[in-house]
Amino acid sequence: MRLIRRVVGSWVKQDQAVCRALNLIATPNDLLNFNCEYAAHCALTGKPKSLQLAPALAVLGLTGF
């Protein structure tokens, strides 16, 4: 499955998303702390978040990730 999400809004918001994505290139991936979904959400919104991993971490009692 492949999901492509476009940045909606002005060219300023689009440019900010591109800059955030470029700044994340050297960030090492980590399954729990900063995986590819965190990076994609961070580039899009400015806040790292994993909608897929959050429920699993909550079940394990590992909140705050």
N, C-alpha and C positions, 0 to 999 in steps of 0.2 A: 504494500500500500504506500502511496506517495501523496503527501499533502504539500501543496504549494500555497502559501498565504502571502498575499500582497499587502503592502503598506497602503492604507487608504488615508487620504488627506492631502494636504498641500505638499508641494515639492520640498518644503523645509522639513516636514516630518519624514518624508522619504529619504532625504539626505542624512538626517540624524540617524535613521535606522541603518543606513549603509555605513556611516562612520562607526556606529557601535559594533556592527558586524566585523568591520575591518580591525577594530581594536581587540576583538576577541580571538583573532586568528592564532595567536601564540598561547592562549590559555589552555593548559592541559585538561583533558577530559578526565572525569572521575565519576563513576557510576552513581554514587550517592550525593556528591556535593555539587558537581557541575558537569552534567552529561550533555549530549547534543540537544536535547529538548530544552534544557536550561539555557543553553547558548542561543538557540533560535528565539525563544521567548524574550530573552534579554535584549537581543538585537532589535526585536520588534517593539518592545514596550519600555526597555530600560531597566526592567526588574527580572532577575532570574527566577524561574518557576518551572516546575515539572508537574503538569496535570496528571500524567500517568503514574508517576512515582509517588506522589503525595499520599494516596490512600494506602499503599503498601507500607510506607514509612510510619503512618499513623497506627496501623495495626501492630507494627513492631515496637511502637512507643518511641520512635525516633523523630520527634517533632523538631522544628527549628531548622530543617534542611531546606 
